[in-house]
Amino acid sequence: MFSQIGPMEIVLVLVIALLVLGPKRLPEAGRSIGKGMREFKDSIAGITKDEDEPQQDLTAAREREVA
């Protein structure tokens, strides 16, 4: 997919992003993009924070019943 993108194209995109966003907002934009990609990947894999929490509560309740 990215075999056609060379180092010069990546540098060009980064320079344009720096000019458009500026040095102060560029790290914030990178974090936002990374967070969005992580959330997308987790949603595709079926991992959500809401699903994890009730499972832990259920496991703890079962352990209390056994003891």
Stockholm file with secondary structure:
# STOCKHOLM 1.0

chainA/1-67         MFSQIGPMEIVLVLVIALLVLGPKRLPEAGRSIGKGMREFKDSIAGITKDEDEPQQDLTAAREREVA
#=GR chainA/1-67 SS CCTTCCHHHHHHHHHHHHHHHHHHHHHHHHHHHHHHHHHHHHHHHTCCHHHHHHHHHHHHHHHHHHC
#=GC SS_cons        CCTTCCHHHHHHHHHHHHHHHHHHHHHHHHHHHHHHHHHHHHHHHTCCHHHHHHHHHHHHHHHHHHC
//
